[in-house]
């Protein structure tokens, strides 16, 4: 599992300090003032914000794979996937993922607010957890501010707990992470497991990794060869029982969606609801209230200046009227509904029929784009019986 380190120093700074201590120990602590000066300079340089803070000791000749997700850095889908990529021994694996669940965050970003980044421990990988959305994570990772490399060879977002088929792709934080990479010109894929309550279990994520890893390896191989479909991301939907799948199937995004169901929550029936909401009032809301109060005070002063004969009540007195405002509580839930579309090439229908649905997502929204056709051809070539011939042709 993943755990955050207790110290918050950049890895590069820690490494440099360790080297200095070892050097002093070998020299018997008999260095002169010049040595101390050099040591101070080295420490000062390391303390400055730099992309070199995250340089690791792994083989730099290996391709860089960046992993993110929407379920949070501690989720089994991400942990099992990263562990499998590390075991392959073929890649420099880096992780930049949300510190908590952001699975339905869509393509949202954290604008105008400071986000925190903490180093995390996943054996064999360089990992960070971010107090933001999946899109924040990918954007930050690709910015050059966190990692030393310019860009990864592939971005993988997942493995997500729950289907992202159809309209769920617009809500899915996992798909958004892959889409952000695609918009930045980096090949990417999102991976989701069709999790079903009372049926699925954590070991299914390990099986899902077994299923999708050959596709990941094939993508990296063909990206290096320059034959991977351009300007597209692949959304991979794995059926509930991964190991019994019928193979990869190139699919189209469907119109499938769950019903958005808003349930009223009574503060009387759930006394803790009101208490919880009041305690969770964010600093932003408080600042907004202060801003409104200040604006009201300013308006009162202006009105007083313009109309000397009008008496204006104080802001505090005016605010008392807000005590009569009605406050209600609601909870949003997704409710699945029966789908009538029987097209076998749609994503959700393929998953229901036991296939691993692979849907190309293109930046180009025009119907004449040849990206989906190229992606479909590549996906078909990854079937177990076609992989050898595909490699030979390449």
N, C-alpha and C positions, 0 to 999 in steps of 0.2 A: 504493500500500500504506500501511499504518498504522505510525506510529512514535511512540514516547513522547518527549515533550519532555525535554530535559536538566534544566531547572529544575523544581522541584516547588512553586513559588509559585502561589497561586490566580490565575486569569486576571484577576479584578477588581483584585487588588493590583498586578499587573504593569501593567495599564492606568492605574491611578491614579499609579503612580510615573513612568510615561512622561509623563503630563500635567504633573506637577510639574516634571520636567526641562525640558520644552518651555517651560513658563511662565517658569522661571528664565532660560532662554536668551534669550527675547524681552525680558525686563526688564533684561538686561545684568548679571544677578547683583547688582543694587544694592538688593535688598530689605532691610527693616529687621528688627528682632527679632520684630516682630509677624508678619511674613510667615513667618519661620522657625517661629514657634509654630504658625501655621495649617497649615503644611506638615507639621509633626510630628503635629498632631492628625489631619490627613487620613490620614497613613500609619498611625497607630495604629488608627483606625477601620477601615481596610481590612484590617488584619491580623487583626481579630477574625473568628471563624467566622460566616459569614452566607450566606444564600441568594443574596445579590446578587453573590457571588463569580463566579457562572457566567453573569451577564448578557452577552449577545452584542450585536453591533451590527446585527443583522438587523432586518427589518421586524416589529415586534411585533404588527402586525395580522394577520399570517399565522398559520394554525393550526399548532400544535405537534404534530409526529409524533416519537414516541420509538421507537428501533430497538434491539433487543437480539438475542441468539441463544444457541445452545448450543455452537457450534463454536469460539468465541473471536473476539476483535475483529479479528484479522488474516485471518480466513477470507474467501475470495473471495465467498461467498454474501452476506455482510453488506456487504462493501466495494462490490460492484457494485450492490446494492440502494440503499445510501445515496447513491452517486454519481448514480444515476438519479433519486432523489427530489430531490436538490439541483438537477439539471438542469431538472426541472420548473419550478422557480422559484416554486412555489405554497405551500411550507411552510417553517417553521422546523424543521430536522431536527436532532434531538439523539440521541446514541448513548450508551448505558450498557450495556456488554457485558463478559463475563468476559475476563480477560487470557489465559486458556488454555482448552483444550478442556474443556467440561463437558457434552458431548452426551448422556450417559446418567446425568445427575445427578438426574433426576426432579424432584419438587417439594421438594427439600431446601434448607434454609437454614443459614447459618453462625451458630450461636447461642453467645453467650458468648465469642467470639473476635473480635479486631480484624481488620478487613479493610482493605487498602490501596486507595486510589483515585488513579490517575494520569491526568493529562490526556493525550489522544492527538490525533493529527493526521489528520483526514479532511477533505479540502478542501470548504469550504462548510458543514460541520456542526460543532456543538459536541459533542465526544466525550470520554468517560472510559472507562478500562478498570478493572475491579474484580477483586480477588483473591478472588472468591466465585462463587456459582452464578448462573444466569439469574434465579432467584427473588430472590436478594439484589439483583441489579442493578435489577430492576423495582421491588421494594419500596423500595429506597434512592431511586431516581429519583422515585417518587411521594410520598415522605415530606416533601419540601420542604427537605431538608437539603443537597441538592446543586445543584438547579436553582432558578431564580427563579420559574418558573411554578407554579401550584397543581396542575394536572394537564394532560396532553396530550389532544389530541382523539382520537388513535388510538395504540395500541401495536402494533408489528409485531415479531414474533420470527422471525428467519430471515435468509437462506434456509439451511435445514438441509441438511447432506450426508447423505442417506439417508432412506428412508421412515419416517414416524411413524404409519403406519396401524395400526388395531386396537389390541392391547394395548401396542404400542410407544408409544402416547400416554402411558402411565403411566410409562414409563422416560425419555421424551424431555425433555431440558432445554429445548429450544425450545418445545415445547407448554406446559411448565410456566411459562415466562415469560409466555406469552399468558394462561394460566389465572390467574396471579397478578394480572394487570391486570384480568381479568374479575371476580375476587373483590373487587377494589377499586372496582368500578363503572365501569371505563374500557373502552370498546370495544377489541377486540384481535383479532389474527389471527396464527396461526403458519403458516409456509410451509416446505415441505420438497420437495427434489428427489429423485426415485427413482433415486439413484446406483447404478450397477452397475459392479463391478470389471471392468477390461479393456475396458469399453465406453464409459463416461462420460468426459468431459474437462472442464477448467475452463471452457471457453467455453460449456458447457451452462448454467452459472449465469447468464451474460448473457442467454441465451435464456429462462431461467426468469423473469428480471426483466421481459423484454418481455411474457411471457405474463401475469404476475400484476399488473403495474402498472395496467392498466385497472380491475381489480377493487379495487385499493387506492384509486384516484382516485374510483371510484363509492362506495366505503364512506365516504370522507371527505366527499364531497358530500352523501350521505344522512344522515350523522351530524349535519352542520350543519343540515340540514332537519328533523331530528328523526324521520326515517322509517326509520332503520336498526334492525334487530331488537334489542330490549332484552335485557340480561342474558345475552348469549351471546358466545362467541368463535368465530371461524371457523378451522378447520384446513384448510389448502390443500395438497393433494398433487399435485405436478406430475410427469407421466410422464417417463421417461428421455430421450426425444427431444421436448423441450418444443414446438418450433415445428411439429411434426406432430400436435399434440393435436386432438381432435375437439370441443373446447368444454368449457364448465363443466358439471359434473353434481353436483346436490345428492345427497349420499350419507349413509349411516348408518355409525356406527362398528362395525367388524366384530369378531369374536372372534379374528382372525388374530394370530398371534404366532410368533416364532422359538423354537426349542428352546434352552433354557439349558444349555450344555454345559460342565461343569467338567473341565479337564484337569490331571492331576497333573504337577507340574514337579519333576524330580529335581535336587537340589542337586549330586549326584555327576556327573550328565551335563552339568549347567550350573553349574559352580563359581561363576560370577559371580552366580548367583541369591542364594545365601546372603550373599555379600559386599554385594550391592546392598541387600538387605533390612536388613542390620545397619546400613548407612550411612544408610538412609532412616528409621531409627527416629525418630519425631516427638518433639518436646518434651513433648507431651501424654502420650505413653506413659511417658517418663522420669519426669514428674511423678507419674503414676499409680503407678509403681513406688516412688517415694519415699514416697507416701502410704501404700502398703501396708506398707512397711518401718516407717513411723512408727506405723501402727496395730498392727503386730506387736509393736513395742517397748512401746507403751502396754499392750497385752494382757498382755505378759510382766510388766510392773510391777504391774498389777492382780492377776495371779495370784500373784505373789510376796507381795504384801501380804496376800492372803486366806489363803494357805497358806505359812506361814513355813518349813515343813519340806521344801518342794519346791524343788529347784534348777533354774533355768531357764537354758538355753543362750543365748548372745548371739545377736542377730539375724543378725550376719554369719555365724556358724557354721550357723544354721538355713537360711540362704539357699543353702548349698552343695548341698542336696538338689535344688535347681532345675536343677542341671547335667544331671540325668538326664531332663529333660523331652524329649518327642519334638516336633520341629518339622518341619512339612510345608509345601509350597508348591503352590498351585493357581492356575490361570488360567481366567477365564470368557470364553466366546465365544458369540456368537449364531449358530446354524445355521438357515438357512432350510429350510422343509419345504413340501411340496406342500399346497395348500389345497383341500379338497373342496367348500366352500360355493360354489354357483354363482349366488347372488343378485346380479343386476346392479347393485343399488342400494348394495352394500357398498363401502366406501372402496377396499380393495385390489383388488377386482375391476374397479372403474371405472378405476383407474390402469393395470392390466394391459391393459385394452381401449382405452387411449389417451386417456382423458378426464382433465381436471383435476378431481380429486375435491375437493369443498368440503363439509366436515362441520361442522355447528353443534354446539358444546359448550356446554351450559347449566349454570348454577349449580343450577337446580332439577332434582332427580333424580326427581321424581314423574312418572309416566307421563302424567298429565293436563295437563302443561305444554304450552302452545301455542307455546312458543319455537321448537322445531324446525320446526313448520309455517310460522311466520312467516319464519324464516330460509330455508327451502326456497323459499318464494315469492319472496323477495328475490333469492336466487341465480339462480333461473330467469329473472328479469327482467334479469339482467346479460349474457345471451347477446347476441352482436353484433347479431342481428336485432331484439332486444327493447329495447335500451338507449334508443333514441330515443323509443319509445312510453312507456317507463317514466318518462323525464324529463318528458315532456309531462303524464302523469297526476299526477306529483308537483307 
